[in-house]
Amino acid sequence: MRKRANGVGVVRQDGSVTTSIPRPDRASRRQADREARAIRLRAIRDGLTPHETAARILADLPAVHPLEAYRWAHGWSRGELSTRLDLVYEADGLRGPGVADAELCRWEHGKRRPSDERIDYLCRVYGTRPDRLGYGRDYSGAMLGHLEAAGLADLFPLTNIESKSDLISRMRGARERVVMFGLTRNFYGSDEILPLLTAKSREVPIRIFIMDPHCDSRRDRYRLEPAEAAMEDPARYEREVLRPLSEAASREAADLRIYLYNFPCSFAMEQIDSSIRVMLYGHGKRGTDGPIMTFDKGDSPEGTSYWQYFDGQLAWIQRLAEAEETPEPWRSKGIEVREYRPGS
């Protein structure tokens, strides 16, 4: 096993890559621990479950591994977690493994992956699924019949702590590409997500397509908002979202590009490897009020018909972005997709 030159990923002997955010120093770890404790106390007052508390920790502290977030959400030390693991093993008539604090620390910092057996028992201790702990996806068959066949892997009623946690977890585990399209809320330019985008862009290509804040379509969209939108002001939007993203794209070894487009849209998309999250826009509603659906490509090389539709939309805008000149019939219709340059 060897470190990649950029220090972000680990390349194994078989050529696979384990992605991770650069490991913070001890002072940062202590700070994260204090913040997580404070989040847990607020969550207790709010009556949240440990699962909801873990989602809130992950939303507020994106650099934290989900496994550590779940332990913090339960208020357990590593020693207590080890004991609880032993008890579950013993309930199955097996000898407890007595996992050492140092080994748990390696798991929680992404330095080592637990065996499949250990992951299974960790899920039983925390009462959750492997994907919630940061290991793979859920294939439990919760979606049945035509929904399962459609590749509908997850569904959120609106943008909330759990949906943000889901996005962060998927981005952290991206191994092929990340493509984002839509109005692109200020969340992407915030202190909680921008470091993750920067780090991940050193591992996989990231392409972000944002509606031009000065185009007519954007002004029309915000005429439908129920109240003044945070990013309705083009100058503020450029200052708080576009410029921070552009600065991240200019950093060494980053493969991050930002494009502006000038046509209306009624949904946003976030493609991470073979999954596509789709968010709907509606009149009288904020963009964050719309439902979020996640479609997986499925086992077929072509993907499900639902996945093909949204993948085709993203492929279309990427072709326009890469073309030297906008092809017809789009050029005659005034369609434009251009790379963002500050001041241009």
Phi, psi and omega in degrees: 000136181221151178285144172288159184299328182276355175075011185260325183241168176241124180263120180276172183297331180276003178092351179286159183239130172261116184273150178198158173277142180311134185293125181286164180282178185297321180299319179294322179296316179296321178296316178298320179297317178296317180295320179296321178298318179295320178298319181295319179297318177295322180295323177297316179297327181278356179075027181279151174282165176303324178296315179292325178294318178298320179297321179292320178298316181293326179291322182273335182231076186300336182283350182279137177288140181306326181297319178290322179300320180293322178294315178299320181298331178272349180075027183260149167277168177295326178297319179292321177299317179300317179296318180294324174299314179302318182296323179291319176300314183294328176296336177268008180078020181247160177281133179296141183286342180057052183297128183287155178304319183297322179289319176299322178298318179297319178297314186287341178259008177072015180276340179209142180264130176297156175294163179301324179296316180295320179299319179300316181288327175298320178297322180291321178297316183270352180064044184217192184253160180302320183293332177289338178265004176095015183237096175073200182240168179273120176240035185283351179080027179298325176271129186242165174057228187293334178292318178295317180296330180285347181082016178287104188266336181201160183207130176237142182290336181191176177287115180218189183300316182293320180293322176294318178299320178298315179298314181298317180297317180293319179294319179300325182267003182301136181234351183238308184192161173224124178231127181238139181218134175150200178290337177058088182293167183295350177306322182292332180263009184276166181294338183277334183249333184300317177299324178293317177300316181297312181296316183293330181292348174275351180250318183225154177291137177238128179236127182238122180252117187240136175297131180303121183295347181256000184276160181298324183298322180292319178297320179295320180300315183283349170291340181267351180291148181288341180207174180302125180278147182301327184253023181290328180282114183303320181295319179292320179300316180294320182292319189265342182239301187295313183293316175301320178294320179295320177296321177296322181292334183275354182286156186301136176071002180281135175246068183233124179231141180244130180238149175250141175233162189235027182238159183287157176212152181245005175206159175246156180223146174227107180262123178232108186056241185258018177242146179229119174269132182239128179242132184264144174252146177216162180287147180071010181229146171287157178301327181282356179272349185277155179292155180238123179243138178246122179250129174266152180296326181087187184281337181289138178301331180275344183083167177290164180296327178293313180297320180300321182299308184287324176297323178295322177297317180290322178296323180298311183290330176291325176296319178296323181292326184273345182289143177294328178219139181302123181284161174283152007274006188287327181297317180294336180269003177077017179286135182219133173228117184223151178289137182283130174233123180306131179088352181272000000 
